Amino acid sequence: MGTAKLPERISRLGELANNLWWSWNEEARRLFRALDYPLWKMSAHNPVKQLHEVSQDKLQAAANDPAFLSLYDSVMAAFHADTLSLNTRFPTEYSKLLQGPVAFFSMEFAIHNSLPIYAGGLGVLAGDICKEASDIGLPLVAVGFMYPQGYFHQHISADGWQEEVYRQLDFEGAPIDRVPSPAGGNIVAEIRLGDTTLALGVWQMQVGNTKIYLLDTNLEENPVQYRELSARLYVADREHRLRQEIVLGIGGVRVLRALNINPAVWHANEGHTAFMML
């Protein structure tokens, strides 16, 4: 990752960093703090960014440190057990209740600030549901939007007025991966908006065992006026919001079908995603 190469002894740090399981596991966070604490702080507790910037000397020192290796082995054992759903309730007690996964649609997901695609409580609820689904072994796939500019940051001007400031996501330092189309390329599905055919790309966020698929309209195949549909969360323009909800609801269903995912249960997290019921 970055210019430094992970030593073989700790080679799974990259896999761990790209799965947001670490965000609610204290021992995993302690592992990244132990690797390079100043850089952990500077990266805003984002291990993907941390591993892109850590020095080779730091990595080699960690790979030769008995205390670090002991913690690494313990964390990776827990990570392995959790991501395989070993000893979780749902597979052992309730697996016969579902003939397929639960599809969970939400306008926002708050998992960690390294991927700020949330505004508040609805996102926190959605994020906690995804984490809990992973913890109990519930087969759940989530669908939302890849907002590279997220929700606005509030600044107050010298004369007391609110100013809305948007920050561009650093894709290289974010815990997400592009999902290729089964047919090749970046277009996973398409949807009609009036007289326009809109292409949909998809990014994946791994949250323990739970996958969150994030729709992306910023593709060169799309008309310029529609590329920004997935750029920001909760914009003021009502027509823009309605188009977003159509794309998320109907387009999200088409994405799951294109990926050969056949849910047994469909859940809409509030009315923003109601078009998935059509």
Backbone torsions as a table, in degrees:
resi	resn	phi	psi	omega
1	MET	NA	136.3	-176.6
2	GLY	62.3	-144.1	178.9
3	THR	-89.1	-20.9	-180.0
4	ALA	-86.6	150.7	179.8
5	LYS	-112.1	132.2	179.8
6	LEU	-68.9	125.9	174.8
7	PRO	-60.2	150.3	-176.1
8	GLU	-54.9	-37.9	-175.8
9	ARG	-63.8	-27.8	-179.7
10	ILE	-123.9	34.6	-171.9
11	SER	-68.4	-17.4	-177.5
12	ARG	-89.3	6.4	175.7
13	LEU	-60.2	-37.0	179.1
14	GLY	-64.4	-42.8	176.9
15	GLU	-61.8	-42.3	179.3
16	LEU	-64.2	-43.5	-178.3
17	ALA	-62.4	-33.7	-176.8
18	ASN	-83.9	-1.7	175.7
19	ASN	-114.8	119.0	-173.1
20	LEU	-70.9	9.7	171.6
21	TRP	-52.2	-36.9	-178.3
22	TRP	-62.0	-23.6	-173.0
23	SER	-68.5	-20.0	175.5
24	TRP	-121.8	21.9	175.4
25	ASN	-120.0	109.7	-174.0
26	GLU	-61.7	-39.3	-179.6
27	GLU	-64.9	-36.2	177.6
28	ALA	-66.5	-41.0	177.5
29	ARG	-66.5	-36.1	177.6
30	ARG	-64.1	-33.3	178.0
31	LEU	-62.9	-46.1	179.6
32	PHE	-69.8	-32.7	174.7
33	ARG	-63.5	-40.7	-178.1
34	ALA	-68.2	-26.8	180.0
35	LEU	-64.8	-48.8	179.6
36	ASP	-164.3	92.3	-172.6
37	TYR	-63.8	-45.7	178.0
38	PRO	-58.8	-40.0	-179.9
39	LEU	-71.4	-33.2	174.4
40	TRP	-59.2	-43.0	178.5
41	LYS	-68.7	-44.6	-178.9
42	MET	-63.9	-28.6	-179.5
43	SER	-87.0	6.7	-177.8
44	ALA	58.3	41.7	177.3
45	HIS	60.4	41.2	179.6
46	ASN	-114.9	101.6	-175.3
47	PRO	-67.5	-25.8	176.4
48	VAL	-63.2	-49.1	178.0
49	LYS	-65.2	-39.3	179.3
50	GLN	-59.2	-45.0	-178.4
51	LEU	-71.1	-23.3	174.8
52	HIS	-72.0	-24.9	-172.1
53	GLU	-112.4	-10.4	-176.6
54	VAL	-68.4	148.9	-178.7
55	SER	-80.9	157.5	177.6
56	GLN	-64.8	-34.5	179.3
57	ASP	-62.3	-41.4	179.2
58	LYS	-64.2	-42.5	-179.9
59	LEU	-64.8	-42.2	-178.8
60	GLN	-67.3	-38.0	178.2
61	ALA	-63.4	-40.8	179.0
62	ALA	-64.4	-38.9	-179.0
63	ALA	-68.9	-14.9	179.1
64	ASN	-110.3	5.5	-176.0
65	ASP	-97.8	114.0	-177.5
66	PRO	-57.9	-38.8	-179.0
67	ALA	-66.9	-42.6	178.7
68	PHE	-64.8	-42.7	-178.1
69	LEU	-65.7	-35.5	177.5
70	SER	-63.6	-44.3	178.0
71	LEU	-66.4	-41.5	179.0
72	TYR	-58.2	-47.2	-178.8
73	ASP	-63.8	-39.9	179.4
74	SER	-65.3	-45.1	179.9
75	VAL	-64.5	-44.1	-177.6
76	MET	-67.6	-31.9	176.0
77	ALA	-65.3	-42.9	178.1
78	ALA	-66.9	-40.7	178.4
79	PHE	-61.1	-44.4	179.2
80	HIS	-61.3	-45.8	-178.4
81	ALA	-65.2	-43.6	-177.0
82	ASP	-69.1	-40.9	-177.2
83	THR	-77.0	-12.5	172.0
84	LEU	-98.2	4.3	-179.0
85	SER	56.2	37.1	176.5
86	LEU	-75.1	135.7	176.2
87	ASN	61.4	30.7	176.1
88	THR	-102.1	159.3	-169.4
89	ARG	-70.5	-46.2	-168.7
90	PHE	-62.8	-49.4	-178.4
91	PRO	-61.7	-31.3	-176.2
92	THR	-86.3	-27.7	-173.4
93	GLU	-113.1	-30.6	-169.9
94	TYR	-129.2	11.5	-172.7
95	SER	-59.4	-28.7	-178.5
96	LYS	-73.6	-9.9	-178.9
97	LEU	-75.2	-22.7	-176.2
98	LEU	-120.9	135.5	175.0
99	GLN	-101.5	8.5	179.3
100	GLY	-174.2	176.6	-177.6
101	PRO	-75.6	166.8	170.5
102	VAL	-87.8	129.3	174.0
103	ALA	-96.8	123.0	-174.6
104	PHE	-119.5	112.3	-177.7
105	PHE	-102.4	132.3	178.9
106	SER	-148.9	147.0	178.8
107	MET	-72.8	-22.8	-177.6
108	GLU	-149.5	153.9	178.6
109	PHE	-138.8	122.8	175.8
110	ALA	-107.3	99.5	176.5
111	ILE	-104.7	-49.0	-179.1
112	HIS	-160.8	154.3	-177.1
113	ASN	-69.9	-7.1	174.6
114	SER	-70.8	-15.3	174.4
115	LEU	-135.0	83.1	-172.2
116	PRO	-81.6	73.8	-179.8
117	ILE	-110.7	44.3	-176.3
118	TYR	-146.5	161.2	178.4
119	ALA	-118.1	-35.5	-175.6
120	GLY	-173.4	-135.4	-168.7
121	GLY	-60.5	-38.3	-180.0
122	LEU	-62.7	-39.5	178.5
123	GLY	-68.7	-38.5	177.9
124	VAL	-63.6	-43.5	177.3
125	LEU	-59.5	-47.7	-178.9
126	ALA	-62.1	-42.7	179.3
127	GLY	-63.0	-42.5	-179.9
128	ASP	-66.9	-35.3	176.9
129	ILE	-63.2	-41.8	179.1
130	CYS	-65.3	-40.7	178.5
131	LYS	-65.6	-44.6	-178.9
132	GLU	-66.4	-37.4	176.5
133	ALA	-58.7	-41.4	177.7
134	SER	-65.1	-43.5	-176.4
135	ASP	-63.6	-36.3	-177.7
136	ILE	-95.9	-2.6	179.0
137	GLY	80.6	19.6	177.7
138	LEU	-73.8	124.1	178.6
139	PRO	-71.0	108.2	-175.5
140	LEU	-137.8	134.1	171.0
141	VAL	-119.7	135.2	-176.8
142	ALA	-112.4	152.6	-179.1
143	VAL	-133.5	131.0	178.2
144	GLY	-151.7	-156.9	-180.0
145	PHE	-113.9	146.0	172.4
146	MET	-90.5	96.7	-178.3
147	TYR	-93.8	96.9	-178.5
148	PRO	-67.4	-16.7	175.4
149	GLN	-109.9	-2.9	173.7
150	GLY	57.6	-146.6	176.6
151	TYR	-99.6	154.9	-173.7
152	PHE	-70.3	152.1	172.2
153	HIS	-97.7	133.6	-175.4
154	GLN	-88.7	124.1	171.1
155	HIS	-117.7	146.4	176.4
156	ILE	-109.5	123.0	-178.1
157	SER	-73.1	171.1	-178.9
158	ALA	-61.2	-28.3	179.6
159	ASP	-95.1	12.3	170.7
160	GLY	90.7	7.3	-179.3
161	TRP	-94.3	146.9	176.9
162	GLN	-72.4	137.2	173.9
163	GLU	-120.1	131.6	179.7
164	GLU	-94.4	122.3	-178.5
165	VAL	-121.0	128.8	178.5
166	TYR	-108.2	139.7	179.2
167	ARG	-114.6	135.3	-178.2
168	GLN	-79.1	132.9	179.1
169	LEU	-68.2	138.2	171.2
170	ASP	-86.2	97.8	-175.2
171	PHE	-60.5	-36.5	-177.8
172	GLU	-65.3	-29.9	-178.5
173	GLY	-100.4	15.8	-178.2
174	ALA	-108.8	147.5	-178.4
175	PRO	-80.5	62.0	-178.7
176	ILE	-137.9	157.0	176.9
177	ASP	-136.6	142.4	175.8
178	ARG	-68.4	136.4	176.3
179	VAL	-96.6	116.0	179.4
180	PRO	-73.7	151.4	174.7
181	SER	-68.3	143.5	174.9
182	PRO	-56.1	-25.7	179.5
183	ALA	-91.2	-1.5	-176.8
184	GLY	98.7	150.0	-179.2
185	GLY	88.3	-171.8	-174.7
186	ASN	-101.8	-8.0	-178.6
187	ILE	-87.6	109.7	-177.6
188	VAL	-89.5	-34.8	-179.4
189	ALA	-155.0	170.8	178.0
190	GLU	-134.1	156.2	178.5
191	ILE	-145.2	147.4	177.1
192	ARG	-90.8	131.8	170.8
193	LEU	-122.1	99.2	-174.3
194	GLY	63.6	-122.0	179.9
195	ASP	-94.2	6.3	-174.7
196	THR	-107.9	136.1	170.8
197	THR	-93.8	120.9	-175.7
198	LEU	-105.5	126.3	177.9
199	ALA	-86.6	143.0	-178.6
200	LEU	-119.8	123.1	168.3
201	GLY	-94.4	167.4	-176.2
202	VAL	-140.4	137.6	170.8
203	TRP	-113.9	153.7	-179.7
204	GLN	-120.7	132.4	171.9
205	MET	-112.5	126.7	-178.9
206	GLN	-98.2	120.6	-177.2
207	VAL	-120.7	86.2	-171.6
208	GLY	63.6	-119.9	176.2
209	ASN	-89.4	-7.7	-174.7
210	THR	-91.7	130.1	174.9
211	LYS	-98.9	133.8	173.1
212	ILE	-113.6	118.2	178.6
213	TYR	-95.1	126.1	-174.6
214	LEU	-113.9	118.9	-175.9
215	LEU	-76.8	144.8	-176.1
216	ASP	-136.4	121.0	177.9
217	THR	-100.6	-1.9	-177.6
218	ASN	-81.3	69.7	-179.9
219	LEU	-121.8	145.2	-177.2
220	GLU	-65.0	-19.3	178.6
221	GLU	-72.2	-17.7	-176.7
222	ASN	-91.1	149.9	173.4
223	PRO	-57.5	146.3	-175.3
224	VAL	-53.9	-40.7	-175.3
225	GLN	-67.6	-15.5	-179.9
226	TYR	-104.9	-7.2	-178.6
227	ARG	-66.6	-27.1	-178.1
228	GLU	-88.2	5.0	-179.3
229	LEU	-57.5	-36.5	-177.3
230	SER	-100.0	14.0	-173.6
231	ALA	-77.3	-39.6	-171.1
232	ARG	-132.0	150.5	178.7
233	LEU	-93.7	132.8	173.1
234	TYR	54.6	59.6	174.7
235	VAL	-76.1	164.1	-175.8
236	ALA	-76.9	-27.4	-176.8
237	ASP	-66.4	115.5	-174.3
238	ARG	-68.3	-36.6	178.4
239	GLU	-66.8	-38.5	176.8
240	HIS	-61.8	-44.2	179.6
241	ARG	-61.9	-41.6	-179.6
242	LEU	-64.3	-41.7	177.6
243	ARG	-62.6	-40.9	177.3
244	GLN	-58.7	-45.0	-177.4
245	GLU	-66.9	-34.9	175.7
246	ILE	-65.3	-46.6	-178.7
247	VAL	-63.6	-44.4	-179.1
248	LEU	-64.8	-47.5	-176.3
249	GLY	-69.3	-59.3	-176.8
250	ILE	-75.6	-44.4	-179.9
251	GLY	-65.0	-36.7	179.1
252	GLY	-63.3	-39.6	176.8
253	VAL	-62.9	-42.4	-179.5
254	ARG	-66.8	-34.3	177.4
255	VAL	-64.2	-45.7	179.4
256	LEU	-61.2	-41.3	179.1
257	ARG	-65.6	-39.7	179.4
258	ALA	-64.1	-30.7	179.6
259	LEU	-89.0	7.8	178.5
260	ASN	61.6	38.5	175.4
261	ILE	-105.4	122.2	-175.1
262	ASN	-118.5	89.9	-176.1
263	PRO	-66.2	149.0	173.5
264	ALA	-93.5	-24.1	-179.5
265	VAL	-134.1	138.4	177.8
266	TRP	-118.0	127.3	-178.2
267	HIS	-125.9	127.9	177.2
268	ALA	-103.1	120.3	179.5
269	ASN	-84.8	86.6	-175.3
270	GLU	76.5	175.7	-171.5
271	GLY	-72.2	-12.9	-179.8
272	HIS	-57.2	-28.4	-173.7
273	THR	-106.7	19.0	-171.7
274	ALA	-63.0	-23.5	-178.9
275	PHE	-66.4	-14.8	177.0
276	MET	-67.7	-12.6	-179.7
277	MET	-86.8	-10.0	-177.5
278	LEU	-75.3	NA	NA
